[in-house]
Each structure stands twice: as C-alpha cells, then as structure tokens.
C-alpha cells in the first residue's frame, strides 16, 4: 500500500488510526487557524483561493462535508502546504503514515480556540444566559 491509498469504505480506527471524522475535524481546524494566521476573513480567503465562501464555511464548521480535490488543491496553494498531506487531512485518502495520523489528532486536540470573548460576544452570551436562567412562570392551579 502506498502513502496515498484511496479511502476505503470502512474507516480506520484505533490508537494509531485516524477515522474520517477525526481527519475532517483536524482539517477544519487547520483551515480555520491558517486563515486566521493570515489575518483573513472567510470571504477574503475565498477570494484569495478562488473558492466559494459556502465551501469554506462548511469546511470549518461541518465534519460531514467532503471537499472536492479542486478545493484541496486551491487551499494547498494558498497555504503553501503539501496537497497530498492536505488530502489526507481532509479524509479524501488514507494516511498510512502512523506518525502523520498521530500528529493530526494531536493538532486537533491542541488547537481548540482559547481566545477571550470580545465585548460583543460576551454581551450576547450574557444576554442569552439571562434568557436561559429565567424561571418558567408559575402556573396557576
């Protein structure tokens, strides 16, 4: 088997395996962090990479989305990374390299956003917490 085998129907799992869901989580986080590292909005990245905004939105937020090879190619060019590795990270091909699989899972686990909420986000969250905290009105008997 080569390092770029087509993705089989059964998802690899286990201590050293990475299933499609894990790969796509790591892929979405990678795209999000690379976009933010470049200081781009989703719209700006879409323009720079010649991709649809809707594709980038679902890549970052929906692990069930399967990007097409053109999208991977454009992102690899834009981020200056290996297209083959990005295809593995997107779950389009099996990553037979155990070290790569482990690093991808570690990356996904460590890359959870920890930045503080901005003022608008904090205000919206506080308002929503207030709604969630309201007691239901007492019903008369």
C-alpha positions, 0 to 999 in steps of 0.5 A, a space after each residue: 500500500 502506498 502513502 496515498 491509498 484511496 479511502 476505503 469504505 470502512 474507516 480506520 480506527 484505533 490508537 494509531 488510526 485516524 477515522 474520517 471524522 477525526 481527519 475532517 475535524 483536524 482539517 477544519 481546524 487547520 483551515 480555520 487557524 491558517 486563515 486566521 494566521 493570515 489575518 483573513 476573513 472567510 470571504 477574503 480567503 475565498 477570494 484569495 483561493 478562488 473558492 466559494 465562501 459556502 465551501 469554506 464555511 462548511 469546511 470549518 464548521 461541518 465534519 460531514 462535508 467532503 471537499 472536492 480535490 479542486 478545493 484541496 488543491 486551491 487551499 494547498 496553494 494558498 497555504 503553501 502546504 503539501 496537497 497530498 498531506 492536505 488530502 489526507 487531512 481532509 479524509 479524501 485518502 488514507 494516511 498510512 503514515 502512523 506518525 502523520 495520523 498521530 500528529 493530526 489528532 494531536 493538532 486537533 486536540 491542541 488547537 481548540 480556540 482559547 481566545 477571550 470573548 470580545 465585548 460583543 460576544 460576551 454581551 450576547 452570551 450574557 444576554 442569552 444566559 439571562 434568557 436561559 436562567 429565567 424561571 418558567 412562570 408559575 402556573 396557576 392551579 
